[in-house]
């Protein structure tokens, strides 16, 4: 385990090691300065790493966004939340129907919710839309905005192959080949829905806007930043990735490293029992 917060500059990325339990030392000063100067800060995570959520909470407290977009919250859930005064995690869980969402326990995310009183914008893709993306493509699932978000343009063969390989690895090499294009379509849809929520949040609040999402959606080379560059090229977007013991895929403006979270083997469920 890393014992001290350290800062290293490598290939243009700010790489810091986060020490759990020292919330005031999780985000280095120059990284925080970059966030404060941004229109949009995308705070990536490995979903079940508690330290990553402490980093997000510290960042939100420091740069005080005017809105927070959540991958884990539906638009309906965000609307319900806007109508309630939440005083405890149980009430928050009930309003957002968190137990039904499939995300890690709300106890991990509650510090992030507590860190900002800004309006919550939901960007979680409903199951029906995800099924539509699998069956008919991301453009059909997004609807009228598809062309604006670039979903009517197929990926290059090389990019499509790279994303399918990532999906296969993420699912423990257990997905049939015919499902891989469908999984890529869902990922593109989620990126677009998150970007659309950011645009709406900026238009309605004036910014800056924070985004709480997985690393895959935060990455500069294919995630939310690519959509925002297309839609709002003048915005300053800072993409923050959070690695585990140095391991992370993709390109980011800032990478903050933490120890790997303790977890069961995620591939155990895919193993055939003899």
Secondary structure, DSSP 8 states (H G I E B T S, - for coil): ---S--EEEETTEEEEE--TT-GGGSS-HHHHHHHHT-SEEEE---TT-HHHHHHHHHHHHHH--SEEEETTS-HHHHHHHHTS---SHHHHHHHHTGGGT--S-HHHHHHHHHH--SEEEE----HHHHHHHHHH-HHHHH-TTTTTTTTTS---HHHHHHHHHHHHHHTTT-S-HHHHHHHHHHHHHHHHHHHHHHHHHHHHH-S-EEEE--HHHH-TTTSHHHHHHHH-TTS-EEEEEEEETTB--S--SEEEEE-------TTGGGS---
